[in-house]
Structure formats: C-alpha cells, structure tokens
Amino acid sequence: MFAQLMVAVGVLALLTVVPGPDMAVVTKRAVSSGWADGLRTAGGIAAGLLVWGVLTVAGLAAVLAASAEAYLVVKVLGAAYLLFLGAQALWRSRRGAPVAAEPGRRVSGGPWRTGLVSNVLNPKIAVFYTSLLPTLAPSGVPPALGMALLVLLHAVLTSAWLAGYVYLLHRARSVFERPGVRRALERVTGVVLIGFGIRVAAASN
C-alpha cells in the first residue's frame, strides 16, 4: 500500500507542476494585488479541488463526465470565466491604466472566490478524478476512502506548489513593481488566460 501511495503522489505531483489555468490565475492575482491575494487565490483553487473530490466520492462527478449536456454547460461557463479574467488583465494593462492596486485596496473580485470558481468551472478535473484517480487509489482500503485520500493529497500538493510559486513572485517583486514590467506581465497573463479559455471551450469530453 505504501508503494502504491508513493506512486500516486509522484503522478499527482507531476500533474500539479504542469503549467495550466491555475498558475495563470494565481500569477494575475499576485502581480496585480500582491502576494497575500496570490496565496488566497491558491487557497480557493485548493478548495475547488476538494469540491470536485466530494462530488467524485459521491458519484456526481462521474455523472458530469458521462453527460455531454452537463459537461458542455460547465465547459462553457469555465471557458467564459477564463476569458473574462484574461480580458480583465488586458484591460488593466492598457496604456495609462494604474498598474497596481492602491495601498490597502484590492482589485475587484475576491481572490479566494476567483480561485474557487476557476477550478469548480473546470470540467477536466471531473474527468481526471473519475478516470485517473481510481487507478491510483491504494488497495487494501475502501475505494471511497482511497479516493478521498488522493484528493486530499492533490489539494495539499497544489497548495504547496502554488504557495511556493507565489513566494518566488514575491521575492522578485522589485522587478514586477516596475510599471513597464508589470504591464507586460499583465498582458502576457491576459493572453495566456484567454488561450486557456479558448482551449477549454474547444476541448471535447
């Protein structure tokens, strides 16, 4: 069982560090309003994984993964949200726009909610949890318990990885505080988010 668990942790760790919408969303928030909001966004993303985990253990995620109509609804909503975040980043980076939030003031939208919504509206997580996690679940324990354990591990790994990433951004804040650099990063992040939004919209179940 221990060996199986280590293999599962390795696979989950590899999947966690692959750049995706989560890193783009955290980058946008950390650069626009600081490291604290970046951490809160990461917390929301981890909470989204736990939501999908509960749905998976309850069997509801499998229904979504198998239903073309339900999958399409979540996919369209998720793509629209990523497109919105990308457009928002591009708008903030426009020439003459403020490049940082005023002291003590955050950009619009709660960071924790931003992370949560971006993950809850990602139907690929439902497919991932219902197709891959059962193959990684350790034997010798009830399937529901094994799945719940892997979901919890995935949330912990994701939190640790994104927190470390936010820390690196914070350490490099002297660079990102330069108006030109911040605007450029906002634009790149906006384009990346829009790209992920289009990718989600075009993805098949």
Contacts in CASP RR format, 6 or more apart in sequence:
PFRMAT RR
TARGET T0000
AUTHOR 0000-0000-0000
METHOD contacts of the structure
MODEL  1
MFAQLMVAVGVLALLTVVPGPDMAVVTKRAVSSGWADGLRTAGGIAAGLL
VWGVLTVAGLAAVLAASAEAYLVVKVLGAAYLLFLGAQALWRSRRGAPVA
AEPGRRVSGGPWRTGLVSNVLNPKIAVFYTSLLPTLAPSGVPPALGMALL
VLLHAVLTSAWLAGYVYLLHRARSVFERPGVRRALERVTGVVLIGFGIRV
AAASN
1 138 0 8 1.000
1 139 0 8 1.000
1 140 0 8 1.000
1 141 0 8 1.000
4 136 0 8 1.000
4 138 0 8 1.000
4 139 0 8 1.000
5 138 0 8 1.000
5 149 0 8 1.000
7 136 0 8 1.000
8 136 0 8 1.000
8 137 0 8 1.000
8 138 0 8 1.000
8 150 0 8 1.000
8 153 0 8 1.000
9 153 0 8 1.000
9 157 0 8 1.000
11 132 0 8 1.000
11 136 0 8 1.000
12 136 0 8 1.000
12 150 0 8 1.000
12 153 0 8 1.000
12 154 0 8 1.000
12 157 0 8 1.000
13 157 0 8 1.000
15 128 0 8 1.000
16 154 0 8 1.000
16 157 0 8 1.000
16 158 0 8 1.000
16 161 0 8 1.000
17 161 0 8 1.000
20 196 0 8 1.000
21 82 0 8 1.000
21 118 0 8 1.000
21 122 0 8 1.000
21 193 0 8 1.000
21 196 0 8 1.000
21 197 0 8 1.000
21 200 0 8 1.000
22 45 0 8 1.000
22 115 0 8 1.000
22 118 0 8 1.000
22 119 0 8 1.000
22 158 0 8 1.000
22 162 0 8 1.000
23 162 0 8 1.000
23 165 0 8 1.000
24 189 0 8 1.000
24 190 0 8 1.000
24 192 0 8 1.000
24 193 0 8 1.000
24 196 0 8 1.000
25 41 0 8 1.000
25 45 0 8 1.000
25 85 0 8 1.000
25 114 0 8 1.000
25 115 0 8 1.000
25 118 0 8 1.000
25 193 0 8 1.000
26 38 0 8 1.000
26 41 0 8 1.000
26 42 0 8 1.000
26 45 0 8 1.000
26 162 0 8 1.000
26 165 0 8 1.000
26 166 0 8 1.000
27 165 0 8 1.000
27 169 0 8 1.000
27 185 0 8 1.000
27 189 0 8 1.000
28 85 0 8 1.000
28 86 0 8 1.000
28 89 0 8 1.000
28 186 0 8 1.000
28 189 0 8 1.000
28 190 0 8 1.000
28 193 0 8 1.000
29 37 0 8 1.000
29 38 0 8 1.000
29 40 0 8 1.000
29 41 0 8 1.000
29 107 0 8 1.000
29 111 0 8 1.000
29 114 0 8 1.000
30 37 0 8 1.000
30 38 0 8 1.000
30 41 0 8 1.000
30 166 0 8 1.000
30 169 0 8 1.000
30 170 0 8 1.000
31 169 0 8 1.000
31 176 0 8 1.000
31 182 0 8 1.000
31 185 0 8 1.000
31 186 0 8 1.000
31 189 0 8 1.000
32 89 0 8 1.000
32 92 0 8 1.000
32 100 0 8 1.000
32 101 0 8 1.000
32 107 0 8 1.000
32 186 0 8 1.000
33 100 0 8 1.000
33 101 0 8 1.000
33 106 0 8 1.000
33 107 0 8 1.000
33 111 0 8 1.000
34 101 0 8 1.000
34 170 0 8 1.000
34 173 0 8 1.000
35 166 0 8 1.000
35 167 0 8 1.000
35 169 0 8 1.000
35 170 0 8 1.000
35 173 0 8 1.000
37 106 0 8 1.000
37 107 0 8 1.000
37 110 0 8 1.000
37 111 0 8 1.000
38 111 0 8 1.000
38 166 0 8 1.000
39 163 0 8 1.000
39 166 0 8 1.000
40 110 0 8 1.000
40 111 0 8 1.000
40 112 0 8 1.000
41 111 0 8 1.000
41 112 0 8 1.000
41 114 0 8 1.000
41 115 0 8 1.000
41 162 0 8 1.000
42 115 0 8 1.000
42 158 0 8 1.000
42 159 0 8 1.000
42 162 0 8 1.000
42 163 0 8 1.000
42 166 0 8 1.000
43 112 0 8 1.000
43 115 0 8 1.000
43 159 0 8 1.000
43 162 0 8 1.000
44 111 0 8 1.000
44 112 0 8 1.000
44 113 0 8 1.000
44 114 0 8 1.000
44 115 0 8 1.000
44 116 0 8 1.000
44 119 0 8 1.000
45 115 0 8 1.000
45 116 0 8 1.000
45 118 0 8 1.000
45 119 0 8 1.000
45 158 0 8 1.000
45 162 0 8 1.000
46 155 0 8 1.000
46 156 0 8 1.000
46 158 0 8 1.000
46 159 0 8 1.000
46 162 0 8 1.000
47 112 0 8 1.000
47 115 0 8 1.000
47 116 0 8 1.000
47 119 0 8 1.000
47 155 0 8 1.000
48 115 0 8 1.000
48 116 0 8 1.000
48 119 0 8 1.000
48 120 0 8 1.000
49 119 0 8 1.000
49 125 0 8 1.000
49 151 0 8 1.000
49 154 0 8 1.000
49 155 0 8 1.000
49 158 0 8 1.000
50 151 0 8 1.000
50 152 0 8 1.000
50 155 0 8 1.000
51 116 0 8 1.000
51 119 0 8 1.000
51 120 0 8 1.000
52 61 0 8 1.000
52 119 0 8 1.000
52 120 0 8 1.000
52 125 0 8 1.000
52 126 0 8 1.000
52 129 0 8 1.000
52 151 0 8 1.000
53 61 0 8 1.000
53 129 0 8 1.000
53 147 0 8 1.000
53 148 0 8 1.000
53 151 0 8 1.000
55 61 0 8 1.000
55 64 0 8 1.000
55 126 0 8 1.000
56 62 0 8 1.000
56 126 0 8 1.000
56 129 0 8 1.000
56 130 0 8 1.000
56 133 0 8 1.000
56 147 0 8 1.000
56 151 0 8 1.000
57 144 0 8 1.000
57 147 0 8 1.000
57 148 0 8 1.000
57 151 0 8 1.000
59 130 0 8 1.000
61 126 0 8 1.000
61 129 0 8 1.000
61 130 0 8 1.000
62 126 0 8 1.000
62 130 0 8 1.000
63 70 0 8 1.000
64 70 0 8 1.000
64 71 0 8 1.000
64 74 0 8 1.000
64 123 0 8 1.000
64 126 0 8 1.000
65 71 0 8 1.000
65 123 0 8 1.000
65 126 0 8 1.000
65 127 0 8 1.000
65 130 0 8 1.000
65 131 0 8 1.000
65 205 0 8 1.000
68 205 0 8 1.000
71 123 0 8 1.000
71 126 0 8 1.000
71 205 0 8 1.000
74 121 0 8 1.000
74 122 0 8 1.000
74 123 0 8 1.000
74 126 0 8 1.000
75 123 0 8 1.000
75 200 0 8 1.000
75 201 0 8 1.000
75 203 0 8 1.000
76 201 0 8 1.000
77 121 0 8 1.000
78 118 0 8 1.000
78 121 0 8 1.000
78 122 0 8 1.000
78 123 0 8 1.000
78 197 0 8 1.000
78 200 0 8 1.000
79 197 0 8 1.000
79 198 0 8 1.000
79 200 0 8 1.000
79 201 0 8 1.000
81 117 0 8 1.000
81 118 0 8 1.000
81 121 0 8 1.000
82 118 0 8 1.000
82 193 0 8 1.000
82 194 0 8 1.000
82 195 0 8 1.000
82 196 0 8 1.000
82 197 0 8 1.000
82 200 0 8 1.000
83 193 0 8 1.000
83 194 0 8 1.000
83 197 0 8 1.000
83 198 0 8 1.000
85 114 0 8 1.000
85 118 0 8 1.000
85 190 0 8 1.000
85 193 0 8 1.000
86 189 0 8 1.000
86 190 0 8 1.000
86 191 0 8 1.000
86 193 0 8 1.000
86 194 0 8 1.000
87 190 0 8 1.000
87 194 0 8 1.000
88 190 0 8 1.000
89 186 0 8 1.000
89 187 0 8 1.000
89 189 0 8 1.000
89 190 0 8 1.000
89 193 0 8 1.000
90 186 0 8 1.000
90 187 0 8 1.000
90 190 0 8 1.000
90 191 0 8 1.000
90 194 0 8 1.000
91 97 0 8 1.000
92 98 0 8 1.000
92 99 0 8 1.000
92 107 0 8 1.000
92 186 0 8 1.000
93 99 0 8 1.000
93 182 0 8 1.000
93 183 0 8 1.000
93 184 0 8 1.000
93 186 0 8 1.000
93 187 0 8 1.000
93 190 0 8 1.000
99 179 0 8 1.000
99 180 0 8 1.000
99 182 0 8 1.000
99 183 0 8 1.000
99 186 0 8 1.000
100 177 0 8 1.000
100 182 0 8 1.000
101 107 0 8 1.000
119 125 0 8 1.000
122 200 0 8 1.000
123 205 0 8 1.000
124 200 0 8 1.000
124 203 0 8 1.000
127 205 0 8 1.000
129 147 0 8 1.000
129 151 0 8 1.000
133 147 0 8 1.000
133 150 0 8 1.000
133 151 0 8 1.000
134 143 0 8 1.000
134 147 0 8 1.000
136 150 0 8 1.000
137 143 0 8 1.000
137 146 0 8 1.000
137 147 0 8 1.000
137 149 0 8 1.000
137 150 0 8 1.000
138 146 0 8 1.000
138 149 0 8 1.000
141 149 0 8 1.000
169 176 0 8 1.000
175 181 0 8 1.000
176 182 0 8 1.000
176 185 0 8 1.000
END
